[in-house]
């Protein structure tokens, strides 16, 4: 974790199956790089939900997070105010994301988490 990170912003969503290749290309080559240029955005990582099998109380358990979006992007931020900045607003609306990708996303969730102990 970046030493100046105070918050995590998590954007999660699903995408229509026929648009998955475009979604991943634009997210990786345009959307994340644009947001990483915003002052106060320290890092970004994209993740996808996987089946979870683990040991709990001596038992092997498999859990399914029903309704959980498949894709997430996790951004480390210096402050929560980054998300209210003009730079963030501009970056989020550049490139192909707003017109060619966002309309095909669903089950969107946005969560802000404060990092404890810092």
trRosetta pair geometry for C-beta under 8 A, 3 or more apart (Angstrom, degrees):
i j d omega theta_ij theta_ji phi_ij phi_ji
1 5 5.4 -104 172 45 97 141
1 76 6.6 159 -157 -112 78 143
1 115 7.5 142 178 -129 149 147
2 5 4.3 108 67 -31 92 105
2 42 4.1 -143 67 150 171 138
2 43 5.4 171 -36 -8 124 118
2 76 4.9 140 24 126 117 152
4 42 6.0 176 74 -95 100 144
4 78 5.4 -18 143 -108 107 90
5 8 7.3 38 176 -67 121 72
5 42 5.4 -125 -77 52 87 152
5 43 7.5 -47 -76 26 127 104
5 76 3.8 -54 -113 -174 128 112
5 77 6.7 82 -142 52 74 31
5 78 7.1 -90 -109 -84 34 41
5 115 6.0 83 123 -18 90 157
5 118 7.9 -160 87 -68 63 176
6 77 6.8 -64 57 97 75 71
6 78 6.0 43 16 -177 105 32
6 79 6.0 15 61 -86 133 47
6 80 7.9 -88 102 -31 108 70
6 114 7.0 -22 156 -150 75 73
6 115 5.7 -142 -163 37 30 108
6 118 6.4 -143 -112 88 70 137
7 76 7.6 144 81 -161 50 46
7 77 4.4 -25 70 65 99 107
7 78 7.8 -6 27 76 92 16
7 79 6.6 62 4 -164 123 16
7 80 5.2 124 -63 -71 166 71
7 82 7.9 -168 61 26 129 117
7 112 6.0 -13 -174 -170 121 92
7 113 6.6 150 -162 79 67 48
7 114 5.7 -38 -104 -105 79 50
7 115 6.4 -135 -79 -8 24 88
8 74 5.9 -16 -168 -168 109 95
8 75 7.0 145 -159 73 55 49
8 76 6.2 -29 -101 -100 70 55
8 77 7.2 171 -92 16 19 88
8 112 7.4 158 83 -157 52 45
8 113 4.4 -7 57 59 99 103
8 115 6.6 99 -20 -59 91 92
9 74 7.5 154 78 -156 47 45
9 75 4.5 -14 59 59 97 106
9 77 5.7 55 -12 -22 107 128
9 82 7.9 -122 -25 80 141 116
9 83 6.2 150 -101 -73 148 123
9 110 7.3 -10 -173 -168 89 88
9 111 7.5 162 -156 85 45 49
9 112 5.5 -15 -104 -105 72 73
9 113 7.9 -169 -75 23 29 70
10 72 5.6 -9 -171 -169 96 118
10 73 7.3 165 -151 79 49 47
10 74 5.2 -9 -103 -104 82 74
10 75 7.7 -166 -73 22 37 71
10 109 7.7 -7 112 111 95 93
10 110 7.2 161 85 -153 56 42
10 111 4.6 -9 58 60 104 96
10 112 7.8 -170 20 -77 73 28
10 113 7.0 33 -7 -3 111 109
11 72 6.8 153 81 -155 45 62
11 73 4.9 -5 57 52 97 96
11 75 7.6 34 -1 -6 99 108
11 108 7.6 -20 -170 -162 81 92
11 109 7.7 162 -156 86 38 53
11 110 5.5 -4 -107 -106 70 80
12 68 7.5 -56 165 -178 147 73
12 69 3.9 148 153 59 99 134
12 71 6.6 165 -151 92 60 51
12 72 4.1 -22 -96 -97 87 88
12 73 7.9 -169 -74 20 46 57
12 107 7.9 -57 124 124 89 86
12 108 7.1 151 87 -154 56 44
12 109 4.5 -8 61 58 104 97
12 110 7.7 -170 25 -74 69 37
12 111 7.5 14 3 6 109 104
13 69 5.0 -56 -99 -157 4 147
13 70 7.9 -33 104 48 40 71
13 71 5.9 -24 67 68 65 97
13 72 7.9 136 14 -88 55 49
13 105 4.4 6 165 -172 142 117
13 106 6.8 131 -168 62 92 27
13 107 6.0 139 -149 82 54 71
13 108 4.4 -4 -98 -100 104 69
13 109 7.2 -178 -69 21 59 63
14 69 5.0 -138 -40 -141 73 82
14 70 5.2 79 -107 14 78 99
14 71 7.0 139 -99 19 33 89
14 105 6.8 143 77 -160 45 65
14 106 5.3 -32 69 69 97 78
14 107 4.4 40 12 46 108 122
15 19 5.4 -115 165 88 108 101
15 20 5.5 139 94 -93 121 62
15 23 4.3 -11 -141 -77 170 164
15 70 7.8 -91 18 58 75 120
15 71 6.8 13 -9 12 104 137
15 101 7.6 -39 -126 -169 126 84
15 104 5.7 46 -159 122 82 95
15 105 5.3 -38 -96 -101 73 67
15 106 7.6 148 -97 20 26 73
16 19 4.7 61 69 19 93 110
16 20 7.6 -131 91 -43 47 71
16 104 4.5 -87 17 -172 111 100
16 105 8.0 -111 -9 -76 75 26
16 106 7.5 76 -53 -1 74 111
17 20 5.9 -22 -156 -24 38 115
19 22 5.2 -60 -167 50 70 113
19 23 5.4 82 132 -35 86 102
19 101 7.0 152 166 -130 124 62
19 104 4.1 25 43 142 170 158
20 23 5.4 -53 -142 34 30 118
20 24 6.3 24 163 -14 66 106
21 24 6.2 -59 -150 39 27 105
21 25 6.3 26 154 -18 64 111
22 25 5.7 -58 -144 39 30 111
22 26 6.0 21 163 -12 68 110
22 96 7.9 -101 178 131 104 138
22 100 6.6 -106 165 145 133 108
22 101 6.3 -158 128 -94 100 90
23 26 6.4 -64 -146 41 20 102
23 27 6.0 19 159 -19 61 114
23 71 7.6 -168 145 -7 129 170
23 101 5.5 126 -108 -145 64 109
23 104 7.0 -119 -71 91 110 118
23 105 7.4 124 -122 -77 125 93
24 27 5.7 -54 -138 38 27 112
24 28 6.0 17 165 -10 64 113
25 28 6.3 -68 -147 43 22 102
25 29 5.8 -17 172 13 64 120
26 29 6.6 -69 -124 53 22 88
26 30 5.0 -36 -164 38 64 119
26 31 5.9 61 140 -20 79 105
26 95 6.7 152 -161 141 100 124
26 96 5.0 -106 -122 78 131 112
26 97 5.7 163 153 -76 126 69
26 100 6.8 170 -76 88 158 112
26 101 5.0 -141 72 -54 152 144
27 30 7.5 -25 -62 54 6 76
27 31 4.9 -39 -129 44 44 127
27 32 6.1 52 165 -22 64 101
27 46 6.5 91 141 -98 127 149
27 71 7.8 -95 -100 171 173 143
27 73 7.1 -151 -168 -68 118 130
27 97 7.7 95 -83 -102 55 105
27 101 7.5 164 -51 -167 80 160
28 31 7.9 30 -1 43 19 88
28 32 6.3 -9 -125 25 28 126
28 46 7.1 -81 -84 4 82 152
29 33 6.9 -22 173 1 28 128
30 33 6.4 -81 -151 43 14 104
30 34 6.2 9 165 -18 61 114
30 94 7.5 -145 173 110 104 90
30 95 3.9 143 175 -159 134 161
30 96 6.2 99 58 31 170 88
30 97 6.4 -159 107 -37 120 98
31 34 6.1 -61 -151 35 23 109
31 35 6.5 14 158 -11 62 110
31 95 6.5 -135 -69 69 60 145
31 97 4.8 99 -87 -77 109 136
31 101 7.7 -84 -52 64 135 158
32 35 5.8 -60 -144 41 32 107
32 36 6.2 37 157 -26 67 107
32 44 4.9 -171 -154 109 104 148
32 46 6.9 -89 -72 -45 145 110
32 73 6.6 -152 -91 -143 104 136
33 36 5.6 -53 -144 32 31 115
33 37 7.1 36 155 -24 60 100
34 37 6.0 -56 -164 24 34 113
34 38 7.9 47 141 -33 60 92
34 91 4.3 165 146 -162 99 93
34 92 7.8 174 112 -63 123 28
34 94 5.3 -170 -142 66 155 125
34 95 6.3 -139 -36 -12 148 127
35 38 5.6 -32 -166 2 49 118
35 41 5.7 -166 152 -150 77 171
35 44 6.4 86 92 -64 116 152
35 75 6.7 -81 142 -106 131 139
35 88 7.3 39 -135 -134 83 72
35 91 5.1 138 -87 137 51 135
35 92 6.9 53 -87 -75 101 69
36 41 5.6 -137 -125 112 34 124
36 43 7.6 16 -122 -130 102 25
36 44 5.7 -108 -76 5 98 121
37 41 7.6 22 50 56 24 125
37 87 7.8 -129 111 177 81 115
37 91 6.5 176 63 -106 97 134
38 41 4.5 67 69 -3 95 122
38 82 6.4 104 133 -173 120 103
38 85 6.7 140 -170 78 112 134
38 87 4.6 146 -134 126 83 111
38 88 5.0 64 -143 -80 151 66
38 91 5.2 -101 -60 0 109 155
39 82 7.4 -148 97 -124 60 95
39 85 7.2 -137 62 180 91 170
39 87 6.0 79 21 56 85 166
40 77 5.8 25 150 -160 93 81
40 78 4.2 -107 -146 34 78 110
40 79 6.0 -62 -153 34 130 81
40 81 7.5 -95 -154 81 169 79
40 82 3.7 -155 110 -96 134 117
40 85 7.1 143 33 -17 137 151
41 44 6.9 4 172 -47 113 103
41 75 5.8 -48 -144 -171 99 118
41 76 7.6 110 -168 75 53 56
41 77 6.1 -32 -104 -103 52 73
41 78 8.0 -89 -48 -1 19 86
41 82 6.1 142 -57 -179 71 144
41 88 7.7 133 -47 -96 119 95
42 75 7.9 125 45 175 66 72
42 76 4.3 -60 67 99 109 103
42 77 6.6 180 7 -98 94 18
42 78 6.3 119 -43 -48 110 78
43 75 7.2 170 87 -152 49 50
43 76 4.5 26 46 31 90 116
44 73 6.0 -1 -170 -179 105 102
44 74 7.0 158 -152 80 54 48
44 75 4.9 -14 -100 -101 86 74
44 76 7.6 -140 -67 16 43 72
45 73 7.3 167 85 -155 36 58
45 74 5.3 -13 60 57 86 97
46 71 6.9 -15 -171 -167 101 95
46 72 7.1 163 -155 89 56 48
46 73 5.0 -28 -99 -100 75 76
46 74 7.8 172 -91 16 25 71
47 71 7.6 152 85 -156 47 50
47 72 5.1 -13 63 64 92 95
47 73 7.8 163 19 -90 69 29
47 74 6.6 22 3 -8 114 111
48 70 5.8 -2 -155 162 87 79
48 71 5.6 -27 -104 -99 77 61
48 72 7.5 172 -88 21 29 73
49 65 6.5 -113 -154 55 135 124
49 68 5.6 135 -103 113 157 117
49 69 7.2 156 -20 100 129 45
49 70 5.2 -112 30 -138 105 44
49 71 7.8 -98 -3 -52 83 25
49 72 7.6 84 -47 -8 82 105
51 62 6.6 -6 172 -161 106 105
51 64 7.0 -30 -128 -95 79 76
52 62 6.8 146 89 -154 55 55
52 63 4.8 -25 79 59 112 90
52 64 7.7 179 36 -78 89 32
52 65 7.4 62 6 -24 126 97
53 60 6.5 13 179 -178 99 93
53 61 7.0 -178 -148 92 58 38
53 62 4.5 -22 -97 -96 86 80
53 63 7.8 168 -86 15 38 66
54 60 7.6 -174 103 -146 19 57
54 61 6.4 -22 65 61 64 82
54 63 7.7 -25 26 8 96 108
55 58 6.9 0 -176 -121 102 12
55 59 6.9 155 -151 76 63 30
55 60 5.9 -38 -93 -91 68 56
55 61 7.5 121 -121 15 20 80
56 59 6.1 -30 69 63 67 83
56 61 5.2 -26 27 16 112 131
65 68 3.7 13 124 -8 114 142
67 107 7.3 -162 -175 -147 68 125
69 72 6.7 120 91 -65 110 81
69 107 4.9 166 -89 118 93 109
69 108 7.2 53 -83 -106 149 27
69 109 6.0 -159 -7 17 129 106
77 80 6.9 99 110 -83 141 32
77 82 4.7 -145 -153 30 120 146
77 83 7.3 -31 -117 -37 162 89
78 82 6.4 115 48 -52 80 126
79 82 5.7 138 71 -24 69 88
80 83 6.3 -41 178 21 57 110
80 84 7.8 42 132 -5 71 104
80 112 6.0 62 -126 -173 105 143
80 114 7.7 -39 -57 -86 116 89
81 84 5.3 -61 -160 41 57 109
81 85 6.7 78 142 -49 75 90
82 85 5.6 -38 -159 -2 37 121
82 88 5.9 113 155 -58 67 135
83 88 5.7 -153 -136 151 29 170
83 112 7.3 -90 -15 -91 157 129
84 88 7.2 65 43 47 14 136
85 88 4.6 99 62 4 87 99
85 89 7.0 -151 98 -4 49 86
86 89 5.6 -55 -148 38 35 113
86 90 6.2 35 154 -19 68 106
87 90 5.9 -54 -147 37 29 110
87 91 6.2 26 157 -17 64 110
88 91 5.9 -60 -144 39 28 109
88 92 6.1 27 160 -21 65 111
89 92 6.1 -58 -147 34 25 110
89 93 6.8 3 160 -3 59 114
90 93 6.4 -81 -157 44 27 98
90 94 6.6 35 153 -39 68 107
91 94 5.9 -50 -148 13 34 116
92 97 7.4 -104 -179 101 49 145
92 98 7.7 88 138 -66 66 105
93 97 7.6 -137 -134 79 21 109
93 98 5.1 24 -144 -48 63 145
94 97 7.3 49 79 31 46 111
94 98 7.9 102 28 -5 12 112
95 98 7.8 125 75 8 61 80
96 99 6.5 -88 -160 59 51 86
96 100 4.1 -29 178 37 98 128
96 101 6.2 86 124 -15 87 102
97 100 7.3 -39 -69 53 7 79
97 101 5.0 -49 -138 47 46 123
97 102 5.9 63 159 -35 70 98
98 101 7.7 21 -10 49 11 82
98 102 5.3 -9 -135 10 35 137
99 102 7.5 30 -23 35 14 100
99 103 7.3 3 -169 -11 31 115
100 103 7.8 -78 -168 28 7 103
101 104 6.2 -82 -165 42 37 102
101 105 6.8 37 149 -33 75 106
102 105 5.7 -53 -150 18 40 115
105 108 5.9 66 134 -69 113 107
115 118 5.5 23 111 7 108 130
